[in-house]
């Protein structure tokens, strides 16, 4: 009696199935205290997407339709200096009255630099020990500096969970147009943040489910 031979293509199919099962099991194992390195160019894109979303501006007072009472930031740049976060942007604002079609009051436009320590607050990136400096000074600029320090310390927040979901849930590159499986970020906890010369390092716990 001749032994039955298993066709070569069936063997390959079984090998692919076993490899797929192993991949699913490995991918489902939770990774604890993983580190995500965010380069400063990527942080600038996140800030532009989440905060500077009105024609590249972040309005901290009024809007583009208010001519005499407004304040906005634009052209943000992010980096590091002496172990702290270093950011620069341009401020434009006016606090004036609309009289006969013109604005009468205070206003100016100038560059500023902010130094701060990033922290984790309610699962998001926030800032503490904020200091703001400007290349020139005036009564109006001093008031703006004080307002920026208060605003950055109180209101600045970058949600990292959504960015992590985009990164971790995207399917791997495959020849098939339809992914063989889906990934779901079931839990995410941002635990710590460190400043490095070329990036922020986020320490996080997460659980990734493959289905």
Rosetta blueprint (number, residue, H / E / L):
1 X L
2 X L
3 X L
4 X L
5 X L
6 X L
7 X L
8 X H
9 X H
10 X H
11 X H
12 X H
13 X H
14 X H
15 X H
16 X H
17 X H
18 X H
19 X H
20 X H
21 X H
22 X H
23 X H
24 X H
25 X H
26 X H
27 X H
28 X H
29 X L
30 X L
31 X E
32 X E
33 X E
34 X E
35 X E
36 X E
37 X E
38 X E
39 X E
40 X H
41 X H
42 X H
43 X H
44 X H
45 X H
46 X H
47 X H
48 X H
49 X H
50 X H
51 X L
52 X L
53 X L
54 X E
55 X L
56 X L
57 X E
58 X E
59 X E
60 X E
61 X E
62 X L
63 X L
64 X L
65 X L
66 X L
67 X L
68 X L
69 X E
70 X E
71 X E
72 X E
73 X E
74 X E
75 X E
76 X E
77 X E
78 X E
79 X E
80 X E
81 X E
82 X L
83 X L
84 X E
85 X E
86 X E
87 X E
88 X E
89 X E
90 X E
91 X E
92 X E
93 X E
94 X E
95 X E
96 X E
97 X E
98 X E
99 X E
100 X L
101 X L
102 X E
103 X E
104 X E
105 X E
106 X E
107 X E
108 X E
109 X E
110 X E
111 X E
112 X E
113 X E
114 X E
115 X E
116 X E
117 X E
118 X E
119 X E
120 X E
121 X E
122 X L
123 X L
124 X E
125 X E
126 X E
127 X E
128 X E
129 X E
130 X E
131 X E
132 X E
133 X E
134 X E
135 X L
136 X L
137 X L
138 X L
139 X H
140 X H
141 X H
142 X H
143 X H
144 X H
145 X H
146 X H
147 X H
148 X H
149 X H
150 X H
151 X H
152 X H
153 X H
154 X H
155 X H
156 X L
157 X L
158 X E
159 X L
160 X L
161 X H
162 X H
163 X H
164 X H
165 X H
166 X H
167 X H
168 X H
169 X H
170 X L
171 X L
172 X L
173 X L
174 X L
175 X L
176 X L
177 X L
178 X L
179 X L
180 X L
181 X L
182 X L
183 X E
184 X E
185 X E
186 X E
187 X E
188 X E
189 X E
190 X E
191 X E
192 X E
193 X E
194 X E
195 X E
196 X L
197 X L
198 X L
199 X E
200 X E
201 X E
202 X E
203 X E
204 X E
205 X E
206 X E
207 X E
208 X E
209 X E
210 X E
211 X L
